[in-house]
Amino acid sequence: MMQSRAEAGLLDAMGAYLHHDAMGLSPEIEGHQCADRRNHLCGRAVDGTRNLDSVLAQRLNMGGDTFSMAYITAFAGWDLQISLRYLSLADTNRLKFWQARVGECASVCG
């Protein structure tokens, strides 16, 4: 369940958002960009991020105590969101803390 939430609500939404944002890909690269679709996807990413943050309010980990696909997907989606600086979400402190903690794992940082 957490894998689906992280994938649909964060990673996929951010990836698709990038395709509809002129700052992400130029019209020469991405021929069809739609501002309405971009705005919808932005809202979906914000909702997905807040949803994951609320999950972390109830438990310490995203999807169990062992490193899982949900961890990888959420970490990648959140990292994409942060690195692109598209969404400013001041109220996602639990997710920020979770990302920092997961980022310290040997399986993430190599």
TIDOBA-726551 format. One record per residue: residue number from 1; x, y, z of N, C-alpha, C, O in turn. Coordinates in Angstrom, 3 decimals, padded with zeros to 6 digits. Atoms other than C-alpha are relative to their C-alpha. Example, Ala and Ser with C-alpha at 12.3 -4.5 7.8 and 13.67 -1.06 7.14 Angstrom:
// residues 2
(1, (000.890, -001.190, 000.000), (012.300, -004.500, 007.800), (000.900, 001.200, 000.000), (001.936, 001.181, 000.665));
(2, (-000.820, -001.190, -000.060), (013.670, -001.060, 007.140), (-000.770, 001.090, 000.730), (-000.261, 002.198, 000.899));
***
This chain:
// residues 110
(1, (000.815, -001.189, 000.000), (000.000, 000.000, 000.000), (000.866, 001.262, 000.000), (000.592, 002.207, -000.740));
(2, (-000.858, -001.185, -000.058), (002.769, 002.458, 000.891), (000.754, 000.190, -001.309), (001.016, 001.320, -001.722));
(3, (-000.658, -000.109, 001.302), (004.528, 001.655, -002.370), (-000.913, 000.707, -000.995), (-000.462, 001.584, -001.732));
(4, (000.957, -000.635, 000.915), (001.404, 002.633, -004.308), (-000.186, 001.472, 000.325), (-000.255, 002.304, -000.580));
(5, (000.155, -001.404, -000.399), (000.981, 005.834, -002.314), (001.214, 000.830, -000.411), (001.075, 001.934, -000.938));
(6, (-001.232, -000.723, 000.342), (004.601, 006.851, -002.822), (000.154, 000.150, -001.506), (000.592, 001.191, -001.995));
(7, (-000.149, -000.030, 001.456), (004.539, 005.982, -006.514), (-001.006, 000.947, -000.656), (-000.620, 001.848, -001.401));
(8, (001.039, -000.804, 000.658), (001.222, 007.529, -007.552), (-000.052, 001.424, 000.539), (-000.218, 002.376, -000.224));
(9, (000.180, -001.300, -000.616), (001.130, 010.395, -005.092), (001.212, 000.900, -000.004), (001.095, 002.102, 000.234));
(10, (-001.191, -000.826, -000.072), (004.708, 011.550, -005.295), (000.901, -000.172, -001.221), (001.083, 000.779, -001.981));
(11, (-000.977, 000.184, 001.078), (007.147, 010.020, -007.799), (-000.618, 000.193, -001.380), (-000.080, 000.944, -002.193));
(12, (000.653, -000.154, 001.305), (004.762, 009.705, -010.763), (-000.522, 001.419, -000.211), (-000.392, 001.984, -001.296));
(13, (000.536, -001.364, 000.112), (003.116, 013.053, -010.041), (001.113, 000.994, -000.303), (000.938, 001.887, -001.133));
(14, (-001.118, -000.918, 000.243), (006.492, 014.819, -009.921), (000.589, -000.204, -001.396), (000.936, 000.767, -002.069));
(15, (-000.531, 000.265, 001.336), (007.725, 013.105, -013.087), (-000.889, 000.558, -001.092), (-000.401, 001.167, -002.045));
(16, (000.935, -000.523, 000.999), (004.604, 013.985, -015.047), (-000.077, 001.521, 000.063), (-000.207, 002.185, -000.965));
(17, (-000.008, -001.449, -000.176), (004.617, 017.500, -013.602), (001.155, 000.616, -000.787), (000.995, 001.645, -001.443));
(18, (-001.184, -000.485, 000.705), (008.104, 017.967, -015.020), (-000.252, 000.120, -001.503), (000.221, 001.062, -002.140));
(19, (000.284, -000.023, 001.441), (006.834, 017.168, -018.525), (-000.941, 001.129, -000.408), (-000.953, 001.536, -001.570));
(20, (000.952, -001.071, 000.329), (004.178, 019.859, -018.344), (000.449, 001.370, 000.502), (-000.307, 002.340, 000.447));
(21, (-000.521, -001.256, -000.518), (006.367, 022.553, -016.840), (001.084, 000.531, -000.932), (002.068, -000.161, -001.195));
(22, (-000.946, -000.583, 000.953), (008.227, 024.867, -019.218), (001.398, 000.120, 000.595), (002.388, 000.058, -000.133));
(23, (-001.315, -000.103, -000.620), (011.030, 025.263, -016.678), (000.696, -001.355, 000.035), (001.925, -001.416, 000.048));
(24, (-000.582, 001.339, -000.084), (011.545, 021.494, -016.544), (000.553, -000.472, -001.329), (001.726, -000.833, -001.425));
(25, (-000.409, 000.401, 001.343), (011.689, 020.622, -020.216), (-000.489, 001.054, -000.981), (-001.632, 001.505, -000.898));
(26, (000.403, -001.023, 000.968), (011.630, 023.074, -023.057), (-001.018, -000.569, -000.982), (-001.058, -001.782, -001.189));
(27, (000.989, 000.469, 000.977), (008.810, 022.879, -025.617), (000.636, -000.755, -001.173), (-000.029, -001.572, -001.809));
(28, (-000.670, 000.739, 001.073), (011.385, 021.648, -028.155), (000.208, -001.469, 000.373), (000.215, -002.345, -000.492));
(29, (-000.195, 001.375, -000.467), (011.956, 018.551, -026.034), (-001.340, -000.660, 000.293), (-001.581, -001.791, -000.127));
(30, (001.322, 000.524, -000.357), (008.441, 018.053, -024.680), (-001.033, 000.806, -000.778), (-001.391, 001.919, -000.393));
(31, (000.862, -000.726, 000.934), (006.079, 019.012, -027.482), (-001.361, 000.401, 000.530), (-001.897, 001.434, 000.130));
(32, (001.340, -000.313, -000.500), (002.809, 018.930, -025.559), (000.072, 000.326, 001.484), (000.232, -000.564, 002.319));
(33, (000.035, -000.414, -001.392), (002.728, 020.941, -022.369), (-001.324, 000.696, 000.260), (-001.780, 001.510, -000.543));
(34, (001.319, -000.518, -000.327), (-000.525, 021.828, -020.659), (000.029, 000.584, 001.421), (000.269, -000.135, 002.391));
(35, (-000.049, -000.668, -001.304), (-000.691, 024.368, -017.828), (-001.039, -000.564, 000.967), (-000.758, -000.700, 002.158));
(36, (001.024, 000.566, -000.883), (-003.946, 022.907, -016.469), (000.447, -001.344, 000.563), (000.255, -001.629, 001.745));
(37, (-000.495, 001.313, -000.439), (-002.406, 019.430, -016.325), (001.146, 000.185, 000.994), (001.222, -000.528, 001.994));
(38, (-001.117, -000.291, -000.908), (000.743, 020.855, -014.694), (-000.536, 000.374, 001.378), (-000.048, -000.129, 002.390));
(39, (000.564, -000.436, -001.276), (-001.344, 022.534, -011.995), (-000.675, -001.148, 000.742), (-000.568, -001.259, 001.963));
(40, (000.629, 001.172, -000.607), (-003.342, 019.361, -011.397), (001.060, -000.921, 000.608), (000.902, -001.404, 001.729));
(41, (-001.057, 000.885, -000.478), (-000.159, 017.320, -011.048), (000.734, 000.597, 001.200), (001.151, -000.127, 002.104));
(42, (-000.609, -000.674, -001.145), (001.335, 019.891, -008.702), (-000.848, -000.243, 001.252), (-000.317, -000.560, 002.316));
(43, (000.901, 000.260, -001.122), (-001.709, 019.538, -006.462), (000.061, -001.445, 000.459), (000.012, -001.726, 001.657));
(44, (-000.102, 001.423, -000.335), (-001.439, 015.748, -006.629), (001.291, -000.285, 000.765), (001.290, -001.056, 001.725));
(45, (-001.276, 000.192, -000.694), (002.228, 015.896, -005.595), (-000.047, 000.592, 001.410), (000.483, 000.003, 002.352));
(46, (000.146, -000.613, -001.329), (001.412, 018.246, -002.717), (-000.844, -000.899, 000.895), (-000.476, -001.146, 002.043));
(47, (000.856, 000.894, -000.780), (-001.412, 015.963, -001.551), (000.745, -001.283, 000.366), (000.663, -001.748, 001.503));
(48, (-000.750, 001.228, -000.249), (000.805, 012.885, -001.893), (001.080, 000.193, 001.045), (001.298, -000.669, 001.897));
(49, (-001.046, -000.307, -000.972), (003.598, 014.512, 000.052), (-000.590, 000.165, 001.393), (-000.059, -000.372, 002.365));
(50, (000.640, -000.207, -001.314), (001.297, 015.608, 002.852), (-000.553, -001.317, 000.551), (-000.533, -001.548, 001.760));
(51, (000.491, 001.306, -000.425), (-000.239, 012.126, 002.931), (001.131, -000.831, 000.602), (000.970, -001.428, 001.667));
(52, (-001.128, 000.762, -000.528), (003.160, 010.495, 003.380), (000.491, 000.594, 001.317), (000.873, -000.141, 002.228));
(53, (-000.402, -000.648, -001.245), (004.042, 013.050, 006.044), (-000.957, -000.381, 001.129), (-000.524, -000.596, 002.261));
(54, (000.971, 000.369, -001.040), (000.823, 012.216, 007.914), (000.159, -001.464, 000.422), (-000.086, -001.804, 001.580));
(55, (-000.284, 001.394, -000.357), (001.669, 008.499, 007.771), (001.133, -000.053, 001.013), (001.089, -000.813, 001.980));
(56, (-001.154, -000.013, -000.902), (004.975, 009.282, 009.444), (-000.327, 000.613, 001.361), (000.452, 000.471, 002.303));
(57, (000.448, -000.507, -001.294), (003.068, 011.076, 012.211), (-000.509, -001.146, 000.871), (-000.518, -001.051, 002.098));
(58, (000.572, 001.128, -000.714), (001.564, 007.717, 013.145), (000.995, -001.122, 000.255), (000.794, -001.946, 001.147));
(59, (-001.014, 001.043, -000.169), (004.655, 005.522, 012.779), (001.357, 000.527, -000.431), (001.456, 001.511, -001.164));
(60, (-001.359, -000.468, 000.246), (008.393, 005.857, 012.563), (000.456, -000.241, -001.438), (001.239, 000.538, -001.981));
(61, (-000.464, 000.371, 001.333), (008.830, 004.177, 009.182), (-001.120, -000.017, -001.023), (-002.300, -000.097, -000.678));
(62, (000.946, -000.094, 001.108), (007.148, 004.329, 005.808), (-000.792, -001.294, -000.212), (-002.014, -001.265, -000.359));
(63, (000.700, 001.246, 000.293), (006.354, 000.672, 005.289), (000.630, -001.191, 000.669), (000.923, -002.186, 000.006));
(64, (-000.631, 001.089, -000.729), (007.827, -001.537, 007.955), (001.389, 000.385, 000.466), (001.883, 001.478, 000.188));
(65, (-001.312, -000.288, -000.580), (011.144, -001.788, 009.714), (001.156, -000.330, -000.927), (002.293, 000.058, -000.656));
(66, (-001.075, 000.340, 000.927), (013.107, -003.164, 006.776), (-000.082, 000.871, -001.243), (-001.154, 001.332, -001.637));
(67, (-000.083, -000.816, 001.206), (014.248, -001.268, 003.732), (-000.830, -000.665, -001.096), (-000.683, -001.862, -001.340));
(68, (000.930, 000.593, 000.958), (011.617, -001.762, 001.017), (-000.122, 000.880, -001.243), (000.455, 001.964, -001.317));
(69, (000.258, -000.767, 001.218), (010.483, -000.604, -002.402), (-000.738, 001.296, 000.323), (-000.524, 002.307, -000.346));
(70, (000.702, -001.227, -000.408), (008.194, 001.904, -000.676), (001.007, 001.054, 000.456), (000.846, 002.238, 000.161));
(71, (-001.049, -000.930, -000.427), (011.286, 003.458, 000.926), (000.687, 000.621, -001.216), (000.866, 001.836, -001.294));
(72, (-000.732, -000.459, 001.182), (013.079, 003.688, -002.405), (-000.836, 000.981, -000.806), (-000.342, 002.031, -001.218));
(73, (000.881, -000.854, 000.791), (010.103, 005.186, -004.227), (-000.259, 001.334, 000.688), (-000.186, 002.388, 000.056));
(74, (000.248, -001.243, -000.735), (009.295, 007.718, -001.523), (001.259, 000.851, 000.060), (001.195, 002.070, -000.100));
(75, (-001.262, -000.735, -000.077), (012.949, 008.676, -001.160), (000.306, 000.665, -001.342), (000.690, 001.835, -001.382));
(76, (-000.273, -000.553, 001.329), (013.361, 009.155, -004.928), (-000.978, 001.117, -000.350), (-000.568, 002.148, -000.884));
(77, (000.991, -001.032, 000.291), (010.121, 011.117, -005.282), (000.221, 001.264, 000.802), (000.124, 002.371, 000.274));
(78, (-000.252, -001.155, -000.852), (010.892, 013.366, -002.352), (001.285, 000.699, -000.430), (001.346, 001.929, -000.458));
(79, (-001.267, -000.583, 000.441), (014.471, 013.868, -003.559), (-000.179, 000.769, -001.311), (000.406, 001.839, -001.483));
(80, (000.293, -000.695, 001.252), (013.201, 014.799, -007.040), (-000.698, 001.318, 000.289), (-000.361, 002.349, -000.292));
(81, (000.747, -001.209, -000.361), (010.801, 017.288, -005.507), (000.927, 001.047, 000.610), (000.843, 002.228, 000.272));
(82, (-000.932, -000.922, -000.658), (013.529, 018.831, -003.356), (001.020, 000.544, -000.999), (001.286, 001.746, -001.024));
(83, (-001.046, -000.455, 000.913), (016.163, 018.954, -006.086), (-000.533, 000.922, -001.083), (000.189, 001.809, -001.539));
(84, (000.585, -000.879, 001.012), (013.804, 020.570, -008.605), (-000.529, 001.293, 000.615), (-000.741, 002.281, -000.087));
(85, (000.487, -001.176, -000.730), (012.579, 023.026, -005.949), (-001.311, 000.547, -000.562), (-001.537, 001.757, -000.575));
(86, (001.278, -000.426, 000.549), (009.136, 023.097, -007.520), (-001.022, 000.294, 001.072), (-001.792, 001.249, 000.968));
(87, (001.031, -000.122, -001.017), (007.078, 022.688, -004.401), (000.629, 000.391, 001.322), (001.601, -000.223, 001.762));
(88, (-000.481, -000.426, -001.305), (007.652, 024.495, -001.161), (-000.992, -000.489, 001.040), (-002.113, 000.013, 001.130));
(89, (000.895, 000.598, -000.985), (006.176, 022.447, 001.631), (000.612, 000.128, 001.388), (001.340, -000.751, 001.848));
(90, (-000.572, -000.281, -001.310), (007.055, 023.944, 004.969), (-000.539, -000.941, 001.076), (000.107, -001.124, 002.108));
(91, (000.640, 000.812, -001.038), (004.714, 021.595, 006.863), (000.234, -001.501, -000.179), (-000.631, -002.307, 000.165));
(92, (-000.310, 001.422, 000.211), (006.400, 018.299, 005.948), (001.259, -000.384, 000.774), (002.134, -001.068, 000.242));
(93, (-001.196, 000.240, -000.797), (008.943, 018.107, 008.748), (000.271, -001.462, 000.274), (001.431, -001.870, 000.337));
(94, (-000.213, 001.430, -000.262), (008.376, 014.406, 009.451), (000.611, -000.679, -001.221), (001.485, -001.535, -001.082));
(95, (-000.551, 000.573, 001.227), (009.087, 013.528, 005.818), (001.453, 000.452, -000.202), (002.295, -000.330, -000.642));
(96, (-001.382, -000.497, 000.098), (012.203, 015.724, 005.838), (000.913, -000.762, 000.954), (002.026, -001.137, 000.586));
(97, (-000.776, 000.754, -000.983), (013.426, 013.981, 008.992), (000.197, -001.438, -000.471), (001.296, -001.982, -000.372));
(98, (-000.065, 001.376, 000.496), (012.619, 010.552, 007.511), (001.015, -000.102, -001.137), (001.816, -001.037, -001.164));
(99, (-000.931, 000.038, 001.124), (014.542, 011.357, 004.313), (001.444, 000.103, 000.486), (002.312, -000.616, -000.010));
(100, (-001.349, -000.136, -000.523), (017.604, 012.474, 006.278), (000.463, -001.288, 000.663), (001.611, -001.702, 000.500));
(101, (-000.330, 001.250, -000.668), (017.489, 009.297, 008.365), (000.250, -001.129, -000.990), (001.218, -001.876, -000.849));
(102, (-000.154, 001.041, 001.019), (017.025, 006.997, 005.356), (001.248, 000.269, -000.845), (001.947, -000.663, -001.242));
(103, (-001.170, -000.353, 000.784), (019.718, 008.899, 003.455), (001.312, -000.385, 000.620), (002.324, -000.472, -000.076));
(104, (-001.200, 000.424, -000.695), (022.238, 007.853, 006.080), (000.251, -001.508, -000.100), (001.333, -001.981, 000.249));
(105, (-000.142, 001.449, 000.114), (021.648, 004.152, 005.397), (001.048, -000.344, -001.053), (001.155, 000.319, -002.084));
(106, (-001.044, 000.434, 000.929), (024.501, 002.337, 003.691), (-000.585, -000.389, -001.362), (000.060, -000.201, -002.393));
(107, (000.607, 000.422, 001.254), (022.097, 000.989, 001.076), (-000.395, 001.167, -000.882), (-000.606, 000.988, -002.082));
(108, (000.351, -001.199, 000.763), (021.247, 004.555, 000.002), (001.250, 000.755, -000.425), (001.393, 001.125, -001.591));
(109, (-001.162, -000.837, 000.303), (024.545, 006.369, 000.203), (001.175, -000.794, -000.541), (002.190, -000.208, -000.918));
(110, (-001.023, 000.826, 000.630), (026.628, 003.421, -001.015), (001.143, -000.253, 000.886), (002.089, -000.936, 000.494));
***
